[in-house]
Amino acid sequence: MSRMVDRLAESGSGCFVRCVGVSDSYLLDIEELDRRFEGEGYLRLNKLDTPTNSDELERLRKESEEFAESFEGERLLALYRESVSDINTSIETNLIISLLHWSKLLGSRTGGVLIYCGKTGYKEYLFCYLAYMKGWRVLVLMPEGEGKISSVLIEKSELITLGMPYAVQIPAYVPPRVVTPPPVRQPAPRTYPGTPQRPQLTDNNRYGTPPREYRSGPRPNAPMRGDEGNIRVTIPPRERRSGPRPNAPMRGDEGNIKVKIPPRQRSKGSANVSKQTFTAAAPEDIPFETHSDIPEAENNFSPFPQKNRTQTPPPVNRSTPSVMNRSVPTPINRSTPAPMERSRQRELSSEEIARLAESVVMITVCNKFGDMIGSASGIVINADGYILTNHHVISKGSYFLARFENDRTAYPVQIVKYNNVHDMALLKIHRRAKPLPLFRNKNQELVRGQKVIAIGSPLGLFNTVSDGIISGFRVIDVTDMIQFTAPISHGSSGGALLNTYGEIIGMCTGGAKEGQNINLAVSCRIIEPFIMNFI
């Protein structure tokens, strides 16, 4: 298998890779990519056409103003300004129009595989970077070399050198043809030999009925002459049984028949089926706010849109004879603590947990002019410098810096990917750091009343440690949230919520505007698939 196929297969989420040069099996490797990933969500493009329709150009020109103020638009324009000199508003507008026109190829999908084989300029490279920001796995083929792409853009992608650069003709990708099944042909009406076919009767056709052929002799069971109007049928007398009919009503009780129904036989395990508890949805009238230290003028992101969602409990299967033989695991009751299965781990003291603050960073948010507009927190989840935080922390900023405890250096941040539905973002810095482990024990659930510790930088106070308990489990829109009582404030967004073993059980996100100690964190069950390939 080729290096290109291996790299795409390894990355379960988005990746941005440029392949420079040509290998001995270059065209065969491209065919392998087509066979491996073809289907819905797979694109291989040899060129990108510019829009020519005047109506479409006018529509895209109107949409360009809104796109330029969005998160993706600001990031792409900032990279373009750093890479190209002597640009004006007209050049930036043409860039955005091309990106919007090409974005229609991606559709509304938040993930897929994009292979670009054509000429790579600044516009094409930024379009591939836009697809990567949307969660796509992007592979840019550069058989003749990297060209004149600036170092600012080159740093956004991963390099794979396949061989020496030279020109090669790459065949166009032909999507698999959808074969439609042939139409079902209705069978012809069956005709039997010897049966005369009646002609169709219309208004202008008259046909005569052939004379009926009479048999010789009287018809069987035919009435005698003169009795055609009074046909008599002789019914033989009913044979009575000796003795009463079984289950027959007694004389005089024909109108009131009594039926005895035997009692229902209950299964042996029905009395031991445990009741299942469900996570409650948040009430509609409780307003929530985020806890990033960004002014409202710069951050009006609302990560908790309220919708009326009801959860219907699944039906209990009562057909099984015993609880011990059930194929479905017994549901976990969150109101009672689960049995502890940590024989090799020990609980950490408060002082030991406080020392884990070296793995929680403070994130400084800056606008496009480089001015600080707020601060938040982040969690180191990988020793190579990968940091987890909230999406609303980066949604209104242009530049970001990460600071560690006992380290005066401010490290520039690169955005790897994000998920605005569950309010998560993954960042990258060029520094080694000690990561915090994620709670991944499938045999033990979090329970109410469990002690938790929150670490973050509220109001810019570096790595403040507070403790509390889990007070409930909520569903905000489609995100599983943990409600806890440990005090947090603005600037704590993206901070760590730990258990007494020093494991990440949630990421501090926000809380109720009215009320005390009603704070929320994104559950570790939502975080795990988002960072699966980075831990």
C-alpha positions, 0 to 999 in steps of 0.5 A, a space after each residue: 500500500 502506498 504512503 498516500 493511502 496509508 496517510 489517509 487511512 490513518 487519519 480518522 478525522 481531518 488532515 492536510 497533506 501535500 505530496 511532492 514529486 512522483 514515485 514509481 507507482 504514482 498512477 497506480 497509487 492514485 487508482 488505489 485512492 479511487 478504489 479505496 475511498 470512492 463513493 459519497 464524500 469523495 472528490 478528486 479534482 484535476 482543475 477548479 473552474 472560475 464562475 462566468 455566469 453574471 447572475 451567479 457572480 452578482 450573488 457571490 459578490 453579495 455573499 462575499 461580505 458576510 463570508 469575509 466577517 465569518 471565522 473561516 473568512 477572517 482566517 483565510 484573508 489573514 493568511 492571504 495578506 501575509 503571503 501576498 503583498 500589494 493586494 487591495 479590496 478588489 483582489 480580496 473580493 475576487 478571492 472570496 468569490 472563487 472560494 464560495 464558488 468552489 465550496 459548492 463542491 463540498 456541499 453541506 458535508 462536514 467531512 470527506 476525502 478531497 484529492 486535488 491534482 491540478 495547478 496549485 496557486 494561492 486560491 487553490 491552496 486556500 480552498 484546500 485549506 478551507 476544506 481541511 477546516 471543515 473536517 475533510 481529509 485533503 491530499 494535494 498532489 504536486 508532481 512538479 514541486 511546491 512552486 511559489 507557495 509562501 512559507 506561511 501557507 506551507 506550514 499549514 500542511 504536512 509534507 510527504 516526499 514521493 520522489 523526484 519532481 517532474 511533469 506527469 499526466 494524471 487521468 481525470 476521475 470518473 465517478 462510478 456509474 449508478 446502475 438502475 435496475 431494469 423495470 419489472 415487466 408485467 406478465 401477459 394474461 394467460 390463455 387456455 387452449 379451447 377457450 373461445 375469446 370474446 370480442 371486445 364490446 363497443 358501441 359500433 360492434 354487434 356480435 351474435 351469441 352462438 346457440 347453447 349446446 344442450 346435453 342429451 337428457 336432463 341436467 343433474 340435480 335439475 328440478 322437475 318440470 313445473 317445479 322451477 319456481 319451488 325448488 325443494 332441498 332435503 336436509 338430512 337430520 342432524 346426528 346428536 351426540 350422546 351426552 352434553 357438548 364439552 364447555 357447553 352452557 347449561 340450560 337457561 344460561 345461553 344468554 350469559 356465557 361465562 368464560 374462565 381466563 387462566 391467570 397470566 404466567 409472569 416470567 421469572 426475571 420480570 420482578 428483578 428488572 432494574 429501572 432505567 434512569 435518563 439524563 434530563 434535558 435542560 429547561 427552556 427558561 434557564 439562560 446559559 452563558 459561556 465563561 470565556 473572558 471575551 467582551 460581548 461586542 467581540 464574542 456573541 457566540 451562544 453555544 447552548 441553543 435551547 430546543 424542546 427535546 424529549 427523551 423516550 425510554 426504550 421498551 424493556 424486553 420482558 420475553 427473556 426468562 432470566 435476568 442473568 441470561 439477558 443479551 442487553 447489559 443492565 442499564 446504569 442508574 446514575 443515582 447510585 454509585 457504580 462499584 469501584 474497579 480501580 485496583 491499581 490506581 489510587 486517589 490523589 490528594 488535593 495538593 497532588 491534583 493542584 500540581 497538575 495545573 502545569 498541563 492547563 494553559 491560559 489562551 490569550 485571544 487577539 483581534 486582527 490588529 493584534 490587540 488582546 480582547 480576552 482570555 480563556 483556558 486550554 487542556 494539554 492532551 498530547 505531549 506534542 503540544 495539542 491543546 483542547 479548548 472551546 470553539 467559542 473561545 476562537 470563534 471571534 479571534 484572529 490570533 491566539 497565544 498559549 501561556 504555561 505556568 512558570 514559563 514566560 514565553 507566549 507560544 503562537 497557536 495553530 488551529 487544527 480542527 473544531 466542532 461548533 455543534 459540541 463547542 470544541 476546538 483542537 489547537 497546536 503549539 510547537 512545545 513539548 508538554 505533559 498531557 492530562 489523561 482522559 477518563 476512558 473507563 467503560 466499566 464505571 460511570 460518573 455519578 451524582 455526588 462524585 467529587 470533582 476539581 476544576 482548573 482554569 484561569 478565571 478573569 486572567 487569574 492563572 490556573 485557579 483550582 476549585 473543587 465541588 461535586 457533580 450535581 447532575 447530567 444535562 443535555 443541552 441541544 445535542 451535547 451531553 453536559 456535566 453539571 457541577 458545583 465547583 466555582 468557575 467564572 469568565 476565563 474558565 472556558 476550556 479548563 479541565 474538570 478532573 476526578 480524584 484520579 487526575 483524569 479529564 471527565 469534562 471541559 468547563 464551558 459555561 453556566 447559568 446566568 441566574 443562579 449560583 454554582 450551576 456550571 456546565 462542562 462538555 462530557 468526556 464521552 463527547 470529547 473522546 471521539 473528537 480527540 481520538 487520533 491525537 491521544 
